[in-house]
Every structure is written in C-alpha cells, then in structure tokens.
Amino acid sequence: MLLAPNILALDFDGVLCDGLLEYYQAAWRTYTLIWQPPNPTPPADLAPKFYRLRPVIETGWEMPLLIHALIQGIDEPQILKNWPSIAQTLLLQENLKAVELGAKLDNLRDQWIATNLNDWLSYHRFYPGTLEKIKQLLETSHKTVIITTKEGRFVRQLLEQQNLNFPEQLIFGKEQKRPKQTILKELIDHSPPNTLIWFVEDRLKTLQLVQQQPDLAGVGLFLADWGYNTADERNQAQLNPQIHLLSLPQFAGDFSGWV
C-alpha cells in the first residue's frame, strides 16, 4: 500500500468526536417521549450499560430502542451477540418504524440545539489530536471528507464550535441516504484514475462491507481502536490482512506511520 492517500475519508462519531454522553442523553429523552415511563429519572445502572453497548449501534434510531431493550431486562451479552435481530423484534412488538424513531430523535436534538446550544455542545468531546490533524490536512493537498450516519447539520454545528471551517460539500451525512460504500464508490468515480482513498471507521462491520465490494478493492481500510468497538472486533481486525488497526497516536501522526 502507498504511504499517503489522495483522499482521506473519515467517520465522525467514534473517530473524530466522542459523543457518548450526548447519545445517552438524547436516547433517554427520546425514550421518555415514546414510552412515557412513570419515573422520568433513569435507573442508576442504565448509563454504564448503554456506554458498554454503544458498539452495537449503527444509526441513531437504534439508541432509544437500546434503552427500551435494557429497561425490558434483555441482558448485555445477548444484545452484543444479536442486536440486529433483537432490534427488529422490538420494532414489531412495539409497532414502531425505524424512520419514525429516527425522526423523533433528530427533532429532539434540533429542539435541544435551538433552545440551549451550549448545553448540547457540552456533551461532546473531540478525541485528543483529531482537530489538529483535520486542520493540518485542510492545509495540504490531501482531500479530506467526512462520511457519517449522523445528520450533516449536527456535524457542522460541532465543527463550527471548534472554529473549524470544514467544507460543507465534503460532509456526507445521514441525509445522503446512501451507504458508506456507495459514497466511497462515488468518490472514486469522480476522481482521476489511480486516486488512492483511505477510510477510517470505528465499526468493523462497515469496513467488512467495503471489503466485500470488488470495485473498492483499492481502498485502504483502517479500524480506529479508540472508537466504539469491542476487544473482539479489534482482534478480528488484526487477523484481517486488508484491515489495519489504527491507534490515536498513529492517526495524529504522519501517514507513513499508519501501515
């Protein structure tokens, strides 16, 4: 593999930004809107369970459903092993649609931002060195894009708060309604021949989906070991010759140290 990409594609949550505290707050508040529990205060052990299970979440609509699963007493090992099927079963049982859950979560976030932006921002932390790395990259010839299942407008709010002027057209958020592998393919199709793309993601399943696409065989794949993944997933990545396990110090350093 060459030692520098022409395009660096980055996930946002779990790669650049740690939003665990905000996820939990937004998930609990959305849960209370939908299920209206008699006690508006969450159980004391709920937050630690939610944080540990964050790696199972792929898109936002699953977050209040994960809260519901935990309140219902579904145990953590079962959720870690079978979350996609558990989520679909719960949707059917509760007569809910994923799109409706996602809309309620996004609306709640919009209201939170509109009424108390500073409070919303305070629940996010950028990982050490990531903002500096992005600022550095924006000053070079390397094209940097963000591909995320988070709404692009939320990503822009967080970057603007850090005084980071990231080009809006290079943020591919949930509103694109296309999987990440499709967006990577489009980046290749709209780039000169032999353009090298590296993709940094904290979800192993997402990297494996990219790996399965023959027309994306040239994309360099990196699993962010500081993100929302498990020890087992990191071990799997190390055994996969096409996926590189990346540490935060490596990410902050030169590309020559990534592989």
N, C-alpha and C positions, 0 to 999 in steps of 0.2 A: 504494500500500500504506500502511495506517495505520502510525504510528510507534511503536507498542507492542503486544505480544501480550498476550492474556489468559492463554494457556498457552504456555510455552516448553518444547519437547521437545528433549532433548539426547542424542546418542550419548555413550558413555562413553570407550571406547578410541579415542584419536586426536582426541578433542575435549576431554575433561576430564583424562584420565590418559594418560601415555606409559608403556606397559608393554613397550617393545621388548626390554629386557634380560630381563625375565621370560618373554616369549614365546619367546625363543631358548632360554633355559634349559629351560623346560617342554617345548618342541618336541624338543630334543636328547635329554632324558631319556626322553621317550615313545618317540622313535625307537629308542633303545638297547634299550628293553624289548621292542619289537616285532621289530626286525630283528637284534638282538644282534650288532653289529659286533665283530670281533676286537679292535679298538682302541677303548677307551671314551673316548679323548680326541678331540674333533672336529678336523678339519683346520683349519689356521690361517686359511684364507681363507673358511671357511664362514659365520661370523657376519656379516661385511660383506655377503656376498651375500644372506643371509637378511634383513638390515635393509633393503637396497635393494628387495627383492621383497615386503616386508610389505604394500604396497598391493593385491596380488592376493588376499590372504586375506580371506574374508568371515566364516567361522566357524572355531572352534578346531580342529576335526578336520583341517582342511587343513594345519595347521602342521607336524606330524611328516611328513606326506606331502610337503610342500615340501622338508623336509630330505632325504627319500629321493630326490626328483627331482634335487636338486643333487648328492647323492652319486653318483647314476647318471650324472651328466655332462650332463644336459639344460641347455642354455645359457640365460642370463638373458633375452635378447631374446625367445626362443621362449616362455619362461614368462610374461613380461609380456604377450605377444600372445595366447597360447592356454591360459592356466592352467585354465579350467573343463574343457576337453576333455582336457588332459593329466592332470588330477586324476582324472577318471572312468576314463581308460585305465589309470592306475596302480592304482586300486582293483580293477579287473577282473583285471589281471595278477597282483596280489598276493593275490587272493581275500579282500579286506577290505571291510568295510562302514563307511560314514561314521559311523554311530551307535556302532560299536564303537571306532573311533579316538577319537571324542569322549569316550566313557566312560573310556577309558584315560587320556586327558589330564586329565579332571576328577578322576579318582581319584588320579592322581599329585599334582595340585595340593592336593587335600584332605589327603593324607598329608604333603605338604610344609608346609602350614599347621599341621597338628596337631602335627608334630614340631619345627618351627622357624619359628614365625610371623614373628618379627622378620627372619629371613633372607629369607623370601618378600616381605615388605613392602618390604625394602630395594631390591628390583629394580624398583620403581615410582617414577615421578616425576609429580606433577601439574604441568601446564603453568602457567607464571607467570600469576598473576591469576585463574585459574579458580576456585580455592577461595573466594577473596574475593568473586568475583561470585556464586557459589552462596549463600554466607552472606547476602549482601545481598538476593538475590532471595527467600530464605526469609522475610525480614522484611517483604516487600511483599505487595501483593495479587496479584501475578503468580504463577500456579501453575506450578511447575517440575517436570517429570517426566524420568526417565532411561529411554531405550529402547535396549537394547543386546543384542548377541548373546552377551555374557559372562554366565555364571551370576550371578544376582542376589546370591547369598551372597558371592561374591568381591567384588562392587561394595560391598556393605555393610561387609565387612572393611576395605577400603581407605578408605572414608569415615569409618568409626569411628576408624581410626587417626589421622585428621586432626581428630578431635574435632568432626566434622560430623554432626549429628543429622538425617539426611535421612529423611523419612517412608518407611517400608518399602513401603507400598502404592503409592507413586509411582515405584518401581523396577520396570520391566518387563524382566526378563532372559530368557535363553535358555529357561528353564524354562516360559515362557509358550507356547512352541511355535506362535507366530503371527508372520508377517512384520511388519515395522515399519509398513508402510502400513495393515495391518489394525488395529494398535493405535491409530494416528492416527485412523482412521475411528471406532473405538470411543470415543475421547476426544471427538470431535465429537458423536457420537450421545448421549453422556451429559452434554453441556454445554448451557447456554442458547443460544437462537438468536443468530446473528451473533458467536459466540465466534471470536476470531482466534488461530490457532496458528502459531507459528514453529518450524521444525525445523532444528536444526544437526547436520550429519553430515559425516564426512570421506570417505565413499565416494560418488563421483559416481553410480555405478550405482544405489545406493539412492535417491538423490534423483530420478533419472530414472524409477525405478519409481513413486515417489509422484506424479511429474508426469503419468504416464500414467493415473492414476485420476481420472475426471471428478468424482467426489464429494469429491476432495481438492484441487480447483482453487483453493480459497481459502487453502490452507496456504502460508505464506511459507517458501521453501527457501533454505538457506544452506550453502555448502561451506566447511568450516574449512580454510584454506590452510596451517595448521600441522600438520595431521594426516597420516594415512597415504595420501597421494595423490601423483600424479606431475605434472610440469610440464604434460604434455599434457592431463591431466584438468582442471587449473586453467585452462588456456587454453580448453578446451571450455566450462567453466562461465561464463567471461566472455562467450562468444558466445551463451549461452542467456539470453534475456530473463526467464525465470522463476526462474533460479537466481542468487543473489547470492554472490559470492566474499567471504568474511569473513576479516579478519585477527585475530590475537590481541589487539592493542590495541583494535580495534573491539569485539570480544567483551567485553572488560573494561570498556568504556565504556558510555555511555548508549545506549539503543535508538535514539535519534534519529540516531546516527551509523552505524547498521548499513546503511542503504539510501540 
